[in-house]
Amino acid sequence: MSNLEPVTKLQVLYLKKLPNLNRVHWKALPFPDACRIFVFKCPELKKLPPDLERAGQGKILIKGKEDWWKQLQSEDQVTQNALLLFLKSTDK
């Protein structure tokens, strides 16, 4: 886990125009509680690292187009509902 230490200091992750990106990482990442993630034009990104889905107690923010975050996949409905708490649409 020590090779993931820089991720614990991450404040902003900006993903833009990455049409072939289908995952951020293949296993859970220790994102910090105050992380902001912006996703634009990454249509193949359909799943986020599992720890992100359960982390932060509402302190993580994920922004992207509504059509993108509606197609995100989760392990189960409980995880999907928790993930929706972090998501904010940029369509407005």
Secondary structure, DSSP 4 states (H G I P E B T S, - for coil): -GGGHHHHT--EEEEES-TT---S-SS-----TT-EEEEES-TT-----HHHHH-GGG--EEEE-HHHHHT---SSHHHHHHHHTTEEES--
